[in-house]
Amino acid sequence: MDYKYIEQLLERYWAAETSLEEEGILRAFFSQKEIPAELEQYRTLFVYEATEKESQVLGDDFDERILAMIEEEPHAVKAREIPFKVRLMPLFKAAAIVAIILTIGGALQRPWDASWNDSVEVASYTLPVDSADVTPIQAENITDSPVDTAKVIPVEVAKD
């Protein structure tokens, strides 16, 4: 048997140029029991619509069943009580993190071994200073004690 007309209809179907009657002809052709082997691969495409109509139909009682399921038992949603301590837990964690950071920061500002920076040794050691060559500002930088500017002899700047 010659199936050229069916092959032409398939070509037009893939190009989306068929009418509804021609698509009905293709469905009728592929719903037959015997079709050529080269066209067998298209059978499921055209028979699918007919088989799905039968299997996926919602019954007349569908609406009634859904409404009965909804009206059966309303599930009450209970609010979960959260204790005050649990609600404040994120704040406790944040405070702990801040305390750790401040502790580490304070520890890093101080030397690990305080003996190398002993302030007693530094204060007891003084440099002999000739007061004739020192200005009042330099004298304040050399010693920790306040300097009496009346005792310091100002150095005159030599003018060229």
Backbone as a ProteinNet text record, in pm:
[ID]
protein_1_A
[PRIMARY]
MDYKYIEQLLERYWAAETSLEEEGILRAFFSQKEIPAELEQYRTLFVYEATEKESQVLGDDFDERILAMIEEEPHAVKAREIPFKVRLMPLFKAAAIVAIILTIGGALQRPWDASWNDSVEVASYTLPVDSADVTPIQAENITDSPVDTAKVIPVEVAKD
[TERTIARY]
84.3	0	89.2	44.6	122.2	81.2	179.3	153.2	212.2	220.9	277.9	192.6	61	-27.1	-3.5	11	35.9	172.2	273.6	406.1	401.2	320.8	305.6	235	133.7	65.1	160.3	247	344.2	440.8	488.1	577.8	508	382.9	307.4	278.7	260.4	236.3	359.7	479.7	603.1	628.2	579.1	593.2	478	385.6	269.6	180.4	155.2	71	-53.8	-83.5	-199.4	-323.7	-438.5	-565.7	-610	-717.8	-767.9	-817.7	-877.5	-923.8	-806.2	-697.3	-580	-514.8	-514.4	-461.1	-551.6	-682.7	-775.1	-747.6	-713.1	-678.2	-553.8	-453.9	-331.5	-362.1	-447.9	-484.4	-556.4	-647.7	-722.2	-627.9	-533.2	-439	-353	-300.2	-209.7	-283.5	-415.2	-489.2	-522.5	-491.5	-511.6	-413.9	-447.3	-361.4	-236.2	-247.7	-132.5	-91.7	30.3	87.7	229.4	285	419.6	523.8	631.7	736.5	805.3	823.8	892	807.5	674.4	586.6	549.5	595.8	562.9	614	722.2	780	689.6	597.5	508.1	376.1	354.9	228.4	199.5	297.4	272.1	234.9	286.8	254.6	106.5	50.7	-87.9	-187.6	-146.4	-236.5	-238.5	-138	-126.5	-247.9	-293.1	-405.3	-531.4	-556.6	-676.7	-665.7	-548.4	-534.1	-534.5	-482.4	-480.7	-619.6	-703.4	-838.9	-911.3	-885	-952.3	-894.5	-763.9	-702.1	-699.9	-701.7	-686.7	-817.5	-928.9	-1056.6	-1089.9	-1126.7	-1171.3	-1317.2	-1348.3	-1484.9	-1579.6	-1709.2	-1811.9	-1806.8	-1755.2	-1750.9	-1620.1	-1536.9	-1407.9	-1423.9	-1510.9	-1532.7	-1583.4	-1672.2	-1727.3	-1619.3	-1530.9	-1424.1	-1325.9	-1291.7	-1197.9	-1260.7	-1385.6	-1453.4	-1467.6	-1490.6	-1501.4	-1366.7	-1258.9	-1126.2	-1094.3	-1137.8	-1110.8	-1192.1	-1318	-1406.9	-1391.7	-1318.1	-1305.3	-1262.3	-1141.4	-1089.8	-993.7	-1031.1	-937.8	-821	-705.7	-586.3	-552.7	-559.1	-527.7	-376.8	-334	-191.9	-161.2	-73.7	-39.4	86.9	82.8	200.4	299.8	421.9	525.8	573.9	577	623.5	774.9	836.7	982	1016.8	1091	1126.3	1212.5	1207.4	1280.6	1430.7	1481.1	1624.4	1665.6	1581.5	1611.7	1604.1	1510.3	1499.1	1621	1680.9	1797.5	1929.8	1925.4	2047.7	2133.7	2077.3	2164.1	2235.1	2170.6	2235.6	2348.9	2329.1	2435.7	2556.3	2529.7	2639.2	2714.6	2641.1	2705.9	2788.3	2737.4	2811.5	2938.2	2929.7	3047.5	3153.2	3112	3206.6	3274.5	3198.2	3255.6	3353.9	3320.6	3410.1	3539.6	3530.3	3650.7	3738.3	3677.4	3755.7	3823.8	3753.8	3814.1	3926.1	3909.9	4013.8	4138.5	4119.5	4234.2	4300.9	4220.9	4276.9	4356.8	4307.9	4381.8	4509.7	4506.2	4626	4731	4689.8	4785.6	4850.1	4787.2	4846.9	4957.3	4953.9	5057.1	5160.1	5286.2	5388.2	5368.8	5414.4	5399.7	5488.1	5608.1	5699.8	5724.3	5672.7	5680.1	5818.5	5908.5	6038.9	6126	6110.2	6194.2	6156.1	6034.8	5987.8	5959.7	6054.5	6032.6	6047.9	5942.5	5944.1	6033.4	6059.2	6143.9	6287	6335	6471.4	6487.9	6393.8	6402.6	6402.2	6322.4	6312.1	6439.1	6507.5	6625.3	6748.2	6744.3	6858.5	6840.1	6935.5	6928.8	7057.4	7047.1	7162.9	7219.5	7349.8	7406.4	7384.7	7324	7289.5	7359.5	7421.9	7481.5	7372.8	7332.3	7219	7249	7373.3	7406.4	7365.3	7361	7331.3	7188	7101.8	6968.4	6864.1	6768.2	6657.5	6553.2	6459.3	6356.9	6273.8	6245.1	6164.9	6243.9	6372.3	6455.8	6470.4	6478.7	6493	6369.6	6254	6131.9	6128.6	6184	6185.3	6287.4	6391	6496.4	6455.4	6395.5	6361.7	6211.3	6171.5	6029.8	5979.5	6069.1	6026.9	6012.4	5922.5	5906.9	6034.9	6064.7	6188.8	6157.1	6238.8	6225.1	6298.1	6225.8	6285.3	6375.9	6365.8	6452.8	6595.8	6612.5	6745.4	6813.1	6733.2	6791.1	6834.7	6954.2	7007.8	6971.7	6902.3	6864.9	6988.5	6988.2	7098.4	7066.3	7159.9	7135.8	7172.9	7088.8	7110.8	7211.4	7312.8	7414.8	7357.9	7368.6	7317.7	7433.6	7414.4	7521.1	7520.4
-117.1	0	123.8	231.8	353.3	450.8	494.1	583.6	722.4	762.8	893.3	1007.6	993.2	1097.9	1117.8	1008.6	1017.2	1082.7	1046.5	1106.9	1256.6	1295.5	1438.2	1511.3	1447.2	1507.4	1522.8	1423.5	1433.7	1550.1	1565.2	1677.5	1811	1822.6	1945.7	1963.1	1851.5	1856.6	1911.8	1864.6	1912.3	2059.8	2106.7	2247.6	2331.6	2271.4	2338.6	2402.3	2326.8	2377.5	2293.5	2201.1	2114.4	2177.1	2138.6	2183	2080.7	2110.5	2018.2	1888.1	1896.8	1774.2	1684.5	1744.3	1664.7	1600.7	1672.2	1613	1498.6	1512.3	1403.3	1281	1303.3	1191.9	1122	1197.3	1137	1057.1	1109.9	1036.1	906.2	914.4	794.4	691.5	738.1	645.1	574.8	650.7	590.2	512.6	523	441.8	303.2	278	146	46.6	-82.3	-184.7	-208.2	-200.6	-228.4	-102.2	-58.6	53.3	14.4	77.4	40.3	62.5	-11.5	-5.9	129.9	192.6	322.7	433.3	415.1	513.8	477.6	363.5	315	410.4	478.3	567.4	686.8	721.6	835.2	794.6	666.3	617	675	673.2	718.2	865.7	943.4	1085.9	1110.8	1037.9	1061.7	980.6	870.1	787.3	836.7	907.9	956.5	1037.6	1124.7	1212	1130.5	1028.1	946.4	864.4	811.1	729.4	815.5	934.5	1021.8	1073.2	1094.1	1139.4	1039	911	807.5	793.2	807.5	780.1	900.8	1021.8	1139.9	1214.9	1152.9	1221.5	1227.1	1345.7	1361.4	1319	1248.5	1201.4	1313.9	1280.4	1379.2	1411.1	1318.9	1339.7	1404.1	1449.4	1508.5	1629.1	1721.7	1840.6	1803.2	1707.7	1666.3	1604.4	1523.1	1460	1564.8	1662	1765.5	1849.1	1888.8	1966.8	1887.4	1758	1674.9	1666.9	1658.9	1654.1	1786	1895.5	2026.3	2045.1	2001.4	2023.9	1920.9	1813	1705.4	1754.9	1796.1	1835.8	1952.2	2066.6	2179	2159.7	2174.7	2159.2	2294.3	2294.9	2418.5	2435.3	2552.5	2582.5	2640.3	2572.9	2617.8	2702.8	2813.7	2899.3	2836.8	2834.4	2777.2	2884	2850.3	2944.3	2937.5	3053.3	3060.2	3132.2	3066.6	3130.2	3255.4	3343	3469.4	3445.8	3345.4	3313.7	3271.5	3194.3	3148.6	3265.2	3356.1	3472.3	3562.7	3570.4	3656.4	3586.2	3457.9	3382.7	3445.9	3495.1	3560.4	3683.8	3756.5	3872.3	3829.3	3718.9	3667.6	3626.6	3562.9	3521.2	3641.9	3743.9	3864.6	3932.3	3938.1	3999.6	3919.8	3788.5	3704.4	3727.7	3741.2	3765.9	3901.1	4002.7	4135.7	4129.3	4058.3	4047.3	3977	3872.2	3800.1	3890.3	3964.3	4053.1	4162.3	4220.3	4324.3	4268.1	4147.9	4085.6	4059.1	4003.8	3976.2	4106.3	4206.3	4335.6	4399.2	4390.7	4444.8	4367.9	4236.5	4155.6	4184	4212.5	4239.9	4377.5	4468	4599.2	4597.2	4504.3	4491.4	4390.4	4408.9	4311.3	4179.2	4070.7	3938.8	3926.9	3985.4	3980.1	4123.6	4160.9	4299.7	4336.6	4240.2	4271.1	4352.3	4340.8	4417	4564.2	4593.7	4732.2	4779.2	4754.4	4788.5	4939	5003.6	5149.5	5195.2	5111.5	5149.9	5168	5074.8	5084.4	5207.5	5236.9	5350.2	5479.7	5487.1	5609.9	5632.5	5526.3	5543.6	5581.4	5557.5	5590.9	5729.9	5817.7	5953.4	5984.8	6065.7	6107.9	6235.6	6244.8	6372.4	6475.9	6584	6685.3	6815.6	6875.6	7006.5	7109.2	7177.7	7268	7386.7	7409.1	7523.2	7499.2	7374.7	7345.3	7299.9	7299.7	7243.7	7354.6	7350.1	7445	7392.9	7474.5	7425.9	7309.7	7311.2	7202.1	7072.5	7079	6959.2	6907.5	6994.9	6954.4	6880.4	6921.2	6849.7	6710.8	6692.8	6561.9	6468	6520.7	6435.5	6379.2	6454.7	6408.6	6400.1	6318.8	6303.9	6415.1	6476.7	6580	6713.1	6796.2	6926.1	7009	7080.9	7157.5	7304	7361.8	7503.7	7579.3	7648.8	7716.5	7830.7	7877.7	7986.8	7938.2	7808.7	7753.6	7713.1	7689.9	7646.9	7770.3	7766.8	7879.6	7863.9	7960.1	7946.4	7957.8	7877.8	7877.2	7979.9	8063.9	8164.5	8106.9	8135.7	8085.9	8178	8119.6	8200.1	8250.4	8377.3	8436.5	8457	8414.5	8430.3	8565.4
0	0	0	-63.8	-77.5	33	110.3	223	197.3	71.3	37	92.6	89.3	140.4	290.6	365.2	509.8	534.5	453.9	469.8	438	337.4	305.6	420.6	476.6	591.2	710.5	730.7	840.3	817.6	694	662.2	689.3	650.4	674.8	825	896.2	1040.2	1112.3	1074.4	1137.8	1104.9	990.1	952.6	1007	1082.2	1142.4	1036.6	929	819.7	799.4	888.4	870.2	932.1	877.9	934.8	1038.8	1109	1210.9	1149.1	1026.9	960.9	923.6	876.6	837.5	961	1071.5	1194.2	1241.2	1220	1252.6	1166.3	1037.3	948.4	1001.4	1045.2	1099.9	1226.8	1313.8	1435.5	1401.8	1305.1	1265.1	1203.6	1123.9	1060	1164.8	1259.8	1358.1	1466.1	1474.4	1570.3	1514.6	1386.5	1328.1	1390.8	1376.1	1434.6	1351.8	1220.1	1135	1058.9	1086.3	1011.8	971.7	869.3	824.5	935.1	927.9	1030.4	1032.9	914.9	913.6	976.7	989.2	1051.4	1195.2	1241.4	1375.1	1484.4	1457.6	1558.3	1591.3	1501.8	1524.6	1590.9	1608.2	1662.1	1800.5	1889.9	2027.6	2033.7	1939.1	1937.2	1908.7	1815.6	1775.3	1856.6	1914.9	1995.2	2140.3	2179.7	2317.6	2360.5	2275.6	2310	2340.1	2261.1	2281.9	2410.6	2439.4	2560.9	2686.3	2680	2796.2	2831.5	2733.5	2762.5	2849.9	2825.5	2901.8	3042.3	3057	3186.7	3280.8	3230.2	3313.9	3338.6	3316.8	3333.7	3482.4	3526.1	3663.7	3671.9	3776.4	3792.2	3829.5	3823.3	3859.9	4008.7	4086.9	4230.7	4278.2	4184.5	4222	4314	4276.3	4358.9	4497.5	4503.2	4631.9	4720.8	4661.2	4739.1	4794	4710.8	4756.1	4866.7	4850.3	4954.3	5083.2	5072.7	5192.3	5264	5188	5249.6	5320.6	5262.6	5322.9	5449.8	5448.3	5561.7	5672	5647.9	5745.5	5882.9	5891.7	6021.5	6003	6049.4	6037.5	6134.1	6082.8	6165.3	6227.4	6358	6429.1	6433.6	6402.5	6407.2	6544.1	6613.8	6747.7	6740.8	6809.6	6816.8	6914.1	6875	6960	7056.3	7182.5	7282.8	7290.6	7281.2	7290.2	7419.5	7506.4	7633.8	7611.2	7710.2	7701.9	7687.1	7757.1	7751.6	7610.5	7544.8	7409.1	7310.6	7332	7243.6	7252.7	7371.2	7390.3	7358.1	7323.7	7297.6	7187.6	7076.1	6976.9	7032.4	7123.6	7184.7	7276.8	7350.7	7436	7351.9	7240.3	7152.3	7097.8	7057.7	7005.1	7113.5	7234.9	7345.3	7375.9	7368.9	7393.7	7286.3	7162.1	7053.4	7072.5	7108.9	7132.5	7249.3	7355.6	7470.8	7432.3	7351.6	7307.4	7222	7131.4	7043.8	7125.2	7221	7304	7390.8	7442.6	7524.3	7441.3	7324	7236.5	7193.8	7161.2	7122.6	7234.7	7356.8	7471.4	7497.2	7478.3	7499.2	7393.2	7273.9	7167.2	7181.2	7252.5	7271.9	7377.8	7466.9	7569.9	7521.6	7559	7518	7591.9	7530.6	7591.9	7716.2	7708.7	7821.5	7866.1	7980.3	8024.3	8077.2	8096.2	8154.5	8060.2	7932.1	7837.9	7834.3	7881.1	7878	8021.5	8111.7	8251.7	8269.5	8314	8327.3	8441.7	8540.6	8654	8607	8524	8474.1	8385.6	8305.5	8215	8294.7	8398.7	8477.2	8559.4	8601.6	8684.8	8601.8	8476.5	8392.4	8334.5	8360.8	8307.8	8234.8	8137.7	8060.8	8120.4	8127.5	8172.1	8061.9	8097.7	8000	8039.5	7942	7964.6	7939.5	8041.4	8029.2	7940.4	7907.9	7823.8	7679.3	7635.9	7495.7	7472.4	7571.7	7559.2	7568.1	7477.6	7482.1	7579.5	7622.3	7717	7660.9	7533.7	7475.9	7475.3	7444.9	7448.1	7590.3	7684.6	7823.4	7872.1	7828.3	7866.6	7807.2	7690.3	7625.5	7687.2	7750.4	7805.8	7940	8025.2	8159.5	8176.1	8271.4	8300.2	8392.2	8466.4	8560.8	8487.8	8534.5	8470	8482.9	8381.6	8376.4	8406.8	8489.8	8518.8	8408.3	8327.3	8213	8252.1	8377.7	8421.9	8440.3	8473.1	8495.6	8365	8261.4	8134.1	8058.6	8010.1	7938.2	7791.8	7735.8	7594.9	7505.4	7402.9	7307.4	7201.1	7175.5	7074.3	6939	6847.2	6713.1	6645.6	6593.6	6526.2	6393.9	6373	6249.4	6153.8	6036.3	5936.8	5876.2
[MASK]
++++++++++++++++++++++++++++++++++++++++++++++++++++++++++++++++++++++++++++++++++++++++++++++++++++++++++++++++++++++++++++++++++++++++++++++++++++++++++++++++

